Amino acid sequence: MTGDAAAKAIRKGDPSGSLLLIGEEAVAPYKRPPLSKGLWKGDDEAKVDLGALARGGDVLLGTRATGLDVARRALTLADGAEVGYERLLLATGARARELPGLPSGGPVVAFRHLADYHAARARSGPGRVAAVVGGGFIGTELAAALTEAGSEVHMIFPQAELGASRFPPELAALVGANYRARGVRLHPNTRVASGDVADAAATLTLDDGTTLRADLVVVGIGAVPNDELAKAAGLRVDDGIWVDDRLRAARAGAGDPDDDALGVFAAGDVANFAFPGFARRTRIEHEDNAYAMGAAAGRQMVASVTGAESAPFSHLPFFYSDLFDDGYEAVGTLDARLDVVADWSEPGKSGVFYYLDGGTVRGVLLWNTWGLVDAARDLILAGATVAPSGLKGRLQG
Ligand SMILES: Cc1cc2nc3c(=O)[nH]c(=O)nc-3n(C[C@H](O)[C@H](O)[C@H](O)COP(=O)(O)OP(=O)(O)OC[C@H]3O[C@@H](n4cnc5c(N)ncnc54)[C@H](O)[C@@H]3O)c2cc1C
């Protein structure tokens, strides 16, 4: 998604220069969010395609970049071929973290790619049992999707309640109650201790002694940045590829990058950036960031060649998720350890949650509340110290 957005922006800014998009997956760039939502509800799979092939550049699919020589400005591909570049964008994203001792394969699917959706779908439906490991974005969305597809779903997660690390207790309790009411069997405070995997099914042993036989084990326990290529090339890597406000990567140990010194940029899930409104540098693994940062990187790459003025990247992205019939949009940091001020517009149904750190709003969760993303972003970016009582009614749905 990031690479595709960048390619589009490069083509817009430079209609004739050579442009090559290299992707390890065998399919053309596509939107990932529908893999845990719309596709399960019958949305047309053709519509996830981002249309990169029509965008006026060359595309090498099913091809992994295995080496990067920044001094020679050359990328090595898995088949040994070398590609030279003037500007390079590393938009290598992240991969699904695997369960120790239970690598992806057969019934075990560490969920990330379109191929994972197909694998999960083939093992789901009435009469089938699915174990979903992890209660984060991927776990909660897929548990809902699998339940609606007819599978009996078990969720295994270490928190005391579903979403407890992200939502305040009153909201996490509502989410958990909704999942239980929908028939999802929740196993809170629980981890997978071991697993026995055969082609048709897996038997999981949980650390509370429970054993579960499942036709499908979906693993949604976070993502790991694909930053190894950058690290091996001597670039500055710290939980992702470090980039400055023009999305330029730097050499490890170097200060800020000099103009054009490397010609290497990074964006999207793999990029570690000083996002406005955040207390510290971070990576953001969300769609809005992929599109905005990808497009900005494309513009920066063109500007660094033409010498055109380029504004620093300063977008604070929003994100969203669906949990059965509930949905939300959010901006900033959703960490249940912060002070959370709840402002229900309809108790138990919809409202706005403000996440405060030392009196400053760091995150806003818009629960079943739409159209307020920009206002939430402005509130966080204002960075003002606010009294919790002053937040009631501050953002209105
Ligand atoms: C199931 C799912 C649902 C999601 N739902 C939402 C949502 O509801 N809302 C939201 O805001 N965000 C959502 N996201 C997050 C969003 O999809 C990501 O933020 C986005 O995909 C990041 O895009 P990216 O291009 O930076 O990285 P990626 O999507 O990870 O793409 C990186 C690409 O680079 C390839 N690659 C990696 N290394 C190499 C290499 N060495 N050589 C060649 N190619 C390589 C990878 O194979 C991959 O195709 C979801 C993600 C998933 C997985």
The ligand as an SDF file (V2000), in Angstrom:
LIG
                    3D

 53 58  0  0  0  0  0  0  0  0999 V2000
   -5.4380   -8.1980    7.8970 C   0  0  0  0  0  0  0  0  0  0  0  0
   -5.1060   -6.7490    8.0510 C   0  0  0  0  0  0  0  0  0  0  0  0
   -6.1160   -5.8390    8.2930 C   0  0  0  0  0  0  0  0  0  0  0  0
   -5.8020   -4.4880    8.4540 C   0  0  0  0  0  0  0  0  0  0  0  0
   -6.8260   -3.6160    8.7100 N   0  0  0  0  0  0  0  0  0  0  0  0
   -6.5430   -2.3040    8.9160 C   0  0  0  0  0  0  0  0  0  0  0  0
   -7.5940   -1.4020    9.2470 C   0  0  0  0  0  0  0  0  0  0  0  0
   -8.7400   -1.7800    9.3860 O   0  0  0  0  0  0  0  0  0  0  0  0
   -7.2820   -0.1050    9.4200 N   0  0  0  0  0  0  0  0  0  0  0  0
   -6.0000    0.3560    9.2940 C   0  0  0  0  0  0  0  0  0  0  0  0
   -5.7780    1.5580    9.4610 O   0  0  0  0  0  0  0  0  0  0  0  0
   -4.9820   -0.4770    8.9570 N   0  0  0  0  0  0  0  0  0  0  0  0
   -5.2260   -1.8060    8.7930 C   0  0  0  0  0  0  0  0  0  0  0  0
   -4.2210   -2.6810    8.5090 N   0  0  0  0  0  0  0  0  0  0  0  0
   -2.8340   -2.1670    8.4040 C   0  0  0  0  0  0  0  0  0  0  0  0
   -2.4530   -1.7830    6.9970 C   0  0  0  0  0  0  0  0  0  0  0  0
   -2.8660   -2.7450    6.0950 O   0  0  0  0  0  0  0  0  0  0  0  0
   -0.9390   -1.6030    6.9560 C   0  0  0  0  0  0  0  0  0  0  0  0
   -0.6270   -0.4590    7.7150 O   0  0  0  0  0  0  0  0  0  0  0  0
   -0.4280   -1.4700    5.5340 C   0  0  0  0  0  0  0  0  0  0  0  0
   -0.5910   -2.6760    4.8500 O   0  0  0  0  0  0  0  0  0  0  0  0
    1.0460   -1.0720    5.5170 C   0  0  0  0  0  0  0  0  0  0  0  0
    1.4800   -0.9830    4.2070 O   0  0  0  0  0  0  0  0  0  0  0  0
    3.0220   -1.1340    3.7800 P   0  0  0  0  0  0  0  0  0  0  0  0
    3.0010   -1.0690    2.2980 O   0  0  0  0  0  0  0  0  0  0  0  0
    3.8120   -0.1740    4.5560 O   0  0  0  0  0  0  0  0  0  0  0  0
    3.4670   -2.5700    4.2870 O   0  0  0  0  0  0  0  0  0  0  0  0
    2.9620   -3.9990    3.8350 P   0  0  0  0  0  0  0  0  0  0  0  0
    1.4880   -3.9570    3.6120 O   0  0  0  0  0  0  0  0  0  0  0  0
    3.4930   -4.9580    4.8490 O   0  0  0  0  0  0  0  0  0  0  0  0
    3.6520   -4.2530    2.4370 O   0  0  0  0  0  0  0  0  0  0  0  0
    5.0220   -4.4830    2.3060 C   0  0  0  0  0  0  0  0  0  0  0  0
    5.2500   -5.3010    1.0690 C   0  0  0  0  0  0  0  0  0  0  0  0
    6.6490   -5.4150    0.8620 O   0  0  0  0  0  0  0  0  0  0  0  0
    6.9730   -6.7600    0.5630 C   0  0  0  0  0  0  0  0  0  0  0  0
    8.3680   -6.9920    0.9370 N   0  0  0  0  0  0  0  0  0  0  0  0
    8.9080   -7.0580    2.1800 C   0  0  0  0  0  0  0  0  0  0  0  0
   10.2330   -7.2770    2.1130 N   0  0  0  0  0  0  0  0  0  0  0  0
   10.5490   -7.3440    0.7950 C   0  0  0  0  0  0  0  0  0  0  0  0
   11.7580   -7.5440    0.0890 C   0  0  0  0  0  0  0  0  0  0  0  0
   12.9140   -7.7110    0.7230 N   0  0  0  0  0  0  0  0  0  0  0  0
   11.7070   -7.5660   -1.2600 N   0  0  0  0  0  0  0  0  0  0  0  0
   10.5340   -7.3690   -1.9300 C   0  0  0  0  0  0  0  0  0  0  0  0
    9.3650   -7.1760   -1.2940 N   0  0  0  0  0  0  0  0  0  0  0  0
    9.3630   -7.1550    0.0420 C   0  0  0  0  0  0  0  0  0  0  0  0
    5.9730   -7.5510    1.3660 C   0  0  0  0  0  0  0  0  0  0  0  0
    5.8350   -8.8630    0.8630 O   0  0  0  0  0  0  0  0  0  0  0  0
    4.7180   -6.7230    1.1860 C   0  0  0  0  0  0  0  0  0  0  0  0
    4.0550   -7.0690    0.0120 O   0  0  0  0  0  0  0  0  0  0  0  0
   -4.4700   -4.0430    8.3570 C   0  0  0  0  0  0  0  0  0  0  0  0
   -3.4460   -4.9700    8.1300 C   0  0  0  0  0  0  0  0  0  0  0  0
   -3.7570   -6.3080    7.9820 C   0  0  0  0  0  0  0  0  0  0  0  0
   -2.6330   -7.3060    7.7600 C   0  0  0  0  0  0  0  0  0  0  0  0
  1  2  1  0
  2  3  1  0
  2 52  2  0
  3  4  2  0
  4  5  1  0
  4 50  1  0
  5  6  2  0
  6  7  1  0
  6 13  1  0
  7  8  2  0
  7  9  1  0
  9 10  1  0
 10 11  2  0
 10 12  1  0
 12 13  2  0
 13 14  1  0
 14 15  1  0
 14 50  1  0
 15 16  1  0
 16 17  1  0
 16 18  1  0
 18 19  1  0
 18 20  1  0
 20 21  1  0
 20 22  1  0
 22 23  1  0
 23 24  1  0
 24 25  2  0
 24 26  1  0
 24 27  1  0
 27 28  1  0
 28 29  2  0
 28 30  1  0
 28 31  1  0
 31 32  1  0
 32 33  1  0
 33 34  1  0
 33 48  1  0
 34 35  1  0
 35 36  1  0
 35 46  1  0
 36 37  1  0
 36 45  1  0
 37 38  2  0
 38 39  1  0
 39 40  1  0
 39 45  2  0
 40 41  1  0
 40 42  2  0
 42 43  1  0
 43 44  2  0
 44 45  1  0
 46 47  1  0
 46 48  1  0
 48 49  1  0
 50 51  2  0
 51 52  1  0
 52 53  1  0
M  END
$$$$
